Amino acid sequence: MSRSSKQDPNATYTAFREVGRVIRTVQLLRYLSDAPLRRRVTAATNKVEAFNGFSQWLGFGNRGVLADNDPVEQKKAMKFNALLTNAVIFHNALDIAEIVRQLLEEGWTIEPEELAHISPYPTEHINRFGEYSTHELGIQLEAYDPKLDVDFTRLREENLTSEGFGRAA
């Protein structure tokens, strides 16, 4: 019996593997020939790496090593670190927005391109091993104001050109 008349159980796998190789080759060629795409990919990768580095820096306990073999405890440790990271990023964003508001009140002109390059991952102001005061726990904070008087429509219209992405993160 010839091979073509007999159904090969691996023929489907082989066909999909070859299609996958073709798609991967086309994408690789597109990536190599498209400089703006490379800049966007690099910028996105830099942002992810910056976030991961920031998160790892915050998770200083045991240097981020999950010492417990229990998957539930490992998941809790990762979730707590993600919660801490997002809380600090939010706090940093509030601080940055407040500084921008102060500069605008002083008459400075803030361009959206300038804000696009500000990182929410500064660590200089964080004292991980310092003294922590609890007397402020009962203080009622002012409501968060999400409005920032900077016109970002130009950035949206330009769809964040690849030139700007090369300098991001």
Sequence and secondary structure as in RCSB ss.txt:
>XXXX:A:sequence
MSRSSKQDPNATYTAFREVGRVIRTVQLLRYLSDAPLRRRVTAATNKVEAFNGFSQWLGFGNRGVLADNDPVEQK
KAMKFNALLTNAVIFHNALDIAEIVRQLLEEGWTIEPEELAHISPYPTEHINRFGEYSTHELGIQLEAYDPKLDV
DFTRLREENLTSEGFGRAA
>XXXX:A:secstr
  TTTS  TTHHHHHHHHHHHHHHHHHHHHHHH HHHHHHHHHHHHHHHHHHHHHHHH  GGGG      HHHHH
HHHHHHHHHHHHHHHHHHHHHHHHHHHHHHTT    HHHHTT  S   TT  TTS    TTTT            
  HHHHHHTS HHHHTT  
